[in-house]
Amino acid sequence: MKKCPDCGMVIANQAIRCPKCKFDFAESTATPTAVASGTPATVAAPTTKASAGILPMAQITASNVDAAYAELKSQIIKRKTEFDHFIDFLENRTAWLSAPAEKEGPMAIEKGLLIRSVGVAKQLLRIKDTLMPQLDDEAAIIIGLFHDVGKVGIEGKPLFIVEEKITSSSALGLSLNRSIPTSSTPTYTINANLVPMQVGVRSLFLVSQYMLLTDDEAQAITYAADTKCINGAPSPYTTVLETAIKLQKTIYENSEAIANYSFSVIAP
Protein backbone atom coordinates (compact mmCIF):
# COMPACT_ATOMS: atom_id res chain seq x y z
CA MET A 1 0.00 0.00 0.00
CA LYS A 2 1.07 3.59 -0.59
CA LYS A 3 -0.14 7.02 0.53
CA CYS A 4 -1.18 9.81 -1.81
CA PRO A 5 1.11 12.82 -1.17
CA ASP A 6 -1.71 15.27 -1.85
CA CYS A 7 -4.81 14.03 0.00
CA GLY A 8 -3.27 11.31 2.21
CA MET A 9 -5.53 8.53 0.96
CA VAL A 10 -4.02 5.02 1.30
CA ILE A 11 -4.27 3.07 -1.97
CA ALA A 12 -2.81 -0.01 -3.64
CA ASN A 13 0.82 0.08 -4.78
CA GLN A 14 -0.13 -0.63 -8.40
CA ALA A 15 -2.52 2.34 -8.63
CA ILE A 16 -1.30 5.05 -10.99
CA ARG A 17 -3.88 7.69 -9.99
CA CYS A 18 -5.48 8.54 -6.66
CA PRO A 19 -9.24 7.84 -6.90
CA LYS A 20 -10.03 10.79 -4.61
CA CYS A 21 -7.89 13.74 -5.73
CA LYS A 22 -6.73 12.32 -9.12
CA PHE A 23 -3.03 12.73 -8.24
CA ASP A 24 -1.05 11.06 -11.05
CA PHE A 25 1.80 8.98 -9.65
CA ALA A 26 3.22 8.34 -13.14
CA GLU A 27 3.66 12.05 -13.89
CA SER A 28 5.11 12.79 -10.47
CA THR A 29 7.78 10.10 -10.66
CA ALA A 30 11.12 11.69 -11.50
CA THR A 31 13.66 9.64 -13.43
CA PRO A 32 17.27 10.35 -12.44
CA THR A 33 19.87 10.36 -15.21
CA ALA A 34 23.13 8.60 -14.31
CA VAL A 35 26.18 10.80 -14.78
CA ALA A 36 29.77 9.69 -14.46
CA SER A 37 32.47 11.07 -12.14
CA GLY A 38 30.15 11.69 -9.22
CA THR A 39 28.23 14.53 -10.93
CA PRO A 40 24.76 14.85 -9.38
CA ALA A 41 22.03 13.26 -11.41
CA THR A 42 19.55 15.54 -13.15
CA VAL A 43 15.84 15.03 -12.76
CA ALA A 44 13.42 15.26 -15.65
CA ALA A 45 10.48 17.50 -14.83
CA PRO A 46 7.04 16.12 -15.57
CA THR A 47 5.24 17.61 -18.53
CA THR A 48 1.83 19.14 -17.92
CA LYS A 49 -0.75 20.95 -19.99
CA ALA A 50 0.06 24.16 -18.12
CA SER A 51 3.36 24.42 -19.99
CA ALA A 52 1.42 25.39 -23.09
CA GLY A 53 0.32 28.60 -21.37
CA ILE A 54 -3.06 29.84 -20.23
CA LEU A 55 -5.28 31.33 -22.91
CA PRO A 56 -7.03 34.65 -22.38
CA MET A 57 -10.53 34.41 -20.98
CA ALA A 58 -13.37 34.39 -23.49
CA GLN A 59 -15.99 36.81 -22.20
CA ILE A 60 -19.23 34.83 -22.26
CA THR A 61 -22.23 36.75 -23.58
CA ALA A 62 -25.64 35.98 -25.06
CA SER A 63 -24.05 35.93 -28.52
CA ASN A 64 -21.45 33.23 -27.84
CA VAL A 65 -22.80 31.27 -24.87
CA ASP A 66 -24.44 28.55 -26.97
CA ALA A 67 -21.19 27.67 -28.74
CA ALA A 68 -19.20 27.71 -25.48
CA TYR A 69 -21.86 25.56 -23.78
CA ALA A 70 -21.77 23.00 -26.61
CA GLU A 71 -17.97 22.86 -26.34
CA LEU A 72 -18.12 22.13 -22.61
CA LYS A 73 -20.71 19.38 -23.09
CA SER A 74 -18.54 17.70 -25.74
CA GLN A 75 -15.67 17.32 -23.25
CA ILE A 76 -17.59 14.98 -20.94
CA ILE A 77 -16.53 11.41 -21.78
CA LYS A 78 -16.19 9.27 -18.64
CA ARG A 79 -19.57 10.24 -17.19
CA LYS A 80 -21.26 10.98 -20.52
CA THR A 81 -24.35 8.78 -20.05
CA GLU A 82 -25.43 10.22 -16.71
CA PHE A 83 -24.36 13.73 -17.75
CA ASP A 84 -26.43 13.54 -20.95
CA HIS A 85 -29.48 12.33 -19.01
CA PHE A 86 -29.22 15.30 -16.65
CA ILE A 87 -28.69 17.75 -19.52
CA ASP A 88 -31.75 16.33 -21.28
CA PHE A 89 -33.80 16.91 -18.13
CA LEU A 90 -32.51 20.46 -17.72
CA GLU A 91 -32.94 21.52 -21.33
CA ASN A 92 -36.36 19.99 -21.91
CA ARG A 93 -38.11 20.08 -18.54
CA THR A 94 -36.76 23.18 -16.75
CA ALA A 95 -35.91 26.83 -17.48
CA TRP A 96 -32.16 26.05 -17.68
CA LEU A 97 -31.68 27.56 -21.15
CA SER A 98 -33.62 30.77 -20.51
CA ALA A 99 -33.56 31.55 -16.77
CA PRO A 100 -31.85 34.64 -15.33
CA ALA A 101 -29.05 34.20 -12.80
CA GLU A 102 -30.43 36.78 -10.35
CA LYS A 103 -33.32 39.16 -9.71
CA GLU A 104 -31.14 42.25 -10.19
CA GLY A 105 -27.77 42.89 -11.77
CA PRO A 106 -26.04 42.22 -15.10
CA MET A 107 -27.27 38.63 -15.29
CA ALA A 108 -30.92 39.45 -14.53
CA ILE A 109 -31.59 38.73 -18.19
CA GLU A 110 -32.85 35.86 -20.29
CA LYS A 111 -30.12 33.17 -20.45
CA GLY A 112 -28.30 34.89 -17.59
CA LEU A 113 -27.98 31.62 -15.64
CA LEU A 114 -26.47 29.80 -18.61
CA ILE A 115 -24.07 32.68 -19.33
CA ARG A 116 -22.82 32.74 -15.73
CA SER A 117 -22.61 28.94 -15.41
CA VAL A 118 -20.66 28.55 -18.65
CA GLY A 119 -18.42 31.47 -17.64
CA VAL A 120 -17.65 29.91 -14.26
CA ALA A 121 -16.87 26.53 -15.86
CA LYS A 122 -14.52 28.21 -18.34
CA GLN A 123 -12.86 30.16 -15.52
CA LEU A 124 -12.35 26.99 -13.51
CA LEU A 125 -10.77 25.15 -16.43
CA ARG A 126 -8.49 28.15 -16.91
CA ILE A 127 -7.17 28.38 -13.37
CA LYS A 128 -7.20 24.77 -12.19
CA ASP A 129 -3.82 23.81 -13.72
CA THR A 130 -2.18 26.50 -11.61
CA LEU A 131 -4.18 26.23 -8.39
CA MET A 132 -5.05 22.53 -8.40
CA PRO A 133 -3.66 20.41 -11.24
CA GLN A 134 -5.11 17.28 -9.63
CA LEU A 135 -8.63 18.46 -10.45
CA ASP A 136 -9.96 16.42 -13.34
CA ASP A 137 -11.23 18.41 -16.36
CA GLU A 138 -14.60 16.66 -16.30
CA ALA A 139 -15.04 17.29 -12.58
CA ALA A 140 -14.22 20.96 -13.17
CA ILE A 141 -16.87 21.23 -15.89
CA ILE A 142 -19.50 19.45 -13.79
CA ILE A 143 -19.04 21.51 -10.63
CA GLY A 144 -18.58 24.75 -12.57
CA LEU A 145 -21.56 24.26 -14.85
CA PHE A 146 -23.95 22.95 -12.19
CA HIS A 147 -23.00 24.89 -9.03
CA ASP A 148 -25.94 27.29 -9.61
CA VAL A 149 -28.35 24.91 -11.35
CA GLY A 150 -30.73 25.13 -8.39
CA LYS A 151 -31.79 28.49 -9.80
CA VAL A 152 -33.92 26.68 -12.37
CA GLY A 153 -36.23 25.68 -9.50
CA ILE A 154 -37.79 22.30 -10.22
CA GLU A 155 -39.79 20.86 -13.08
CA GLY A 156 -42.90 22.98 -13.55
CA LYS A 157 -41.86 25.52 -10.91
CA PRO A 158 -39.08 27.92 -11.95
CA LEU A 159 -37.30 29.86 -9.21
CA PHE A 160 -37.49 33.17 -11.08
CA ILE A 161 -40.70 34.36 -12.67
CA VAL A 162 -41.42 37.52 -14.65
CA GLU A 163 -42.88 40.16 -12.37
CA GLU A 164 -46.27 41.42 -13.50
CA LYS A 165 -48.65 44.11 -12.27
CA ILE A 166 -52.41 44.44 -12.40
CA THR A 167 -53.83 47.38 -14.32
CA SER A 168 -57.46 48.41 -14.51
CA SER A 169 -59.26 50.07 -17.40
CA SER A 170 -62.85 51.17 -17.77
CA ALA A 171 -64.94 51.19 -20.92
CA LEU A 172 -68.72 51.58 -21.17
CA GLY A 173 -68.95 51.27 -17.41
CA LEU A 174 -67.18 47.88 -17.40
CA SER A 175 -64.02 47.33 -15.39
CA LEU A 176 -61.30 45.12 -16.86
CA ASN A 177 -58.32 43.86 -14.90
CA ARG A 178 -55.35 42.48 -16.75
CA SER A 179 -51.77 41.45 -16.02
CA ILE A 180 -48.97 43.03 -18.00
CA PRO A 181 -45.17 43.03 -17.58
CA THR A 182 -43.87 45.94 -15.49
CA SER A 183 -41.64 47.13 -18.34
CA SER A 184 -40.41 46.17 -21.79
CA THR A 185 -37.36 44.63 -20.10
CA PRO A 186 -38.54 41.82 -17.83
CA THR A 187 -38.00 42.13 -14.11
CA TYR A 188 -38.01 39.01 -12.00
CA THR A 189 -39.33 37.91 -8.66
CA ILE A 190 -39.00 34.70 -6.64
CA ASN A 191 -41.67 32.06 -7.19
CA ALA A 192 -43.66 31.87 -3.94
CA ASN A 193 -44.97 28.41 -4.89
CA LEU A 194 -41.49 26.86 -4.74
CA VAL A 195 -40.37 25.19 -1.50
CA PRO A 196 -37.73 27.53 0.03
CA MET A 197 -34.23 26.07 -0.15
CA GLN A 198 -30.68 27.38 -0.44
CA VAL A 199 -29.61 27.46 -4.08
CA GLY A 200 -26.60 25.24 -3.44
CA VAL A 201 -28.73 22.66 -1.65
CA ARG A 202 -31.26 22.60 -4.50
CA SER A 203 -28.39 22.35 -6.99
CA LEU A 204 -27.08 19.25 -5.20
CA PHE A 205 -30.64 17.87 -4.97
CA LEU A 206 -31.06 18.12 -8.74
CA VAL A 207 -27.61 16.93 -9.81
CA SER A 208 -27.50 13.95 -7.44
CA GLN A 209 -30.70 12.51 -8.90
CA TYR A 210 -28.83 11.90 -12.17
CA MET A 211 -25.10 11.83 -11.41
CA LEU A 212 -22.83 10.11 -8.93
CA LEU A 213 -20.67 12.72 -7.22
CA THR A 214 -17.62 12.50 -5.00
CA ASP A 215 -17.84 14.17 -1.58
CA ASP A 216 -15.50 16.92 -2.85
CA GLU A 217 -17.78 17.62 -5.82
CA ALA A 218 -20.88 17.58 -3.60
CA GLN A 219 -19.40 20.11 -1.17
CA ALA A 220 -18.23 22.36 -4.01
CA ILE A 221 -21.63 22.44 -5.71
CA THR A 222 -23.44 23.03 -2.43
CA TYR A 223 -21.23 25.59 -0.71
CA ALA A 224 -18.75 27.26 -3.11
CA ALA A 225 -21.02 30.30 -3.45
CA ASP A 226 -21.57 30.48 0.32
CA THR A 227 -18.60 28.98 2.17
CA LYS A 228 -19.53 30.52 5.52
CA CYS A 229 -22.08 27.70 5.83
CA ILE A 230 -19.24 25.18 6.29
CA ASN A 231 -17.45 27.12 9.04
CA GLY A 232 -14.39 27.99 6.99
CA ALA A 233 -13.51 24.40 6.09
CA PRO A 234 -13.79 24.20 2.30
CA SER A 235 -12.23 21.33 0.38
CA PRO A 236 -9.71 22.21 -2.37
CA TYR A 237 -12.46 21.69 -5.00
CA THR A 238 -14.69 24.18 -3.17
CA THR A 239 -11.85 26.70 -2.87
CA VAL A 240 -10.99 26.76 -6.57
CA LEU A 241 -14.66 26.86 -7.57
CA GLU A 242 -15.24 29.76 -5.17
CA THR A 243 -12.34 31.58 -6.85
CA ALA A 244 -13.78 30.96 -10.32
CA ILE A 245 -17.20 32.26 -9.24
CA LYS A 246 -15.69 35.46 -7.82
CA LEU A 247 -13.61 36.06 -10.94
CA GLN A 248 -16.62 35.57 -13.19
CA LYS A 249 -19.02 37.74 -11.18
CA THR A 250 -16.71 40.59 -10.18
CA ILE A 251 -14.53 40.85 -13.29
CA TYR A 252 -15.85 39.14 -16.40
CA GLU A 253 -19.42 40.35 -15.91
CA ASN A 254 -18.12 43.88 -15.29
CA SER A 255 -16.96 45.71 -18.41
CA GLU A 256 -15.48 48.55 -16.31
CA ALA A 257 -13.28 46.12 -14.37
CA ILE A 258 -12.03 44.59 -17.62
CA ALA A 259 -11.22 48.01 -19.08
CA ASN A 260 -9.79 49.65 -15.95
CA TYR A 261 -7.49 46.76 -15.03
CA SER A 262 -6.59 45.71 -18.59
CA PHE A 263 -7.84 42.14 -18.22
CA SER A 264 -7.22 40.24 -21.42
CA VAL A 265 -10.30 38.77 -23.06
CA ILE A 266 -11.19 37.30 -26.42
CA ALA A 267 -14.00 39.34 -27.92
CA PRO A 268 -17.20 37.35 -28.51
Disulfide bonds with the S-S distance in Angstrom:
none
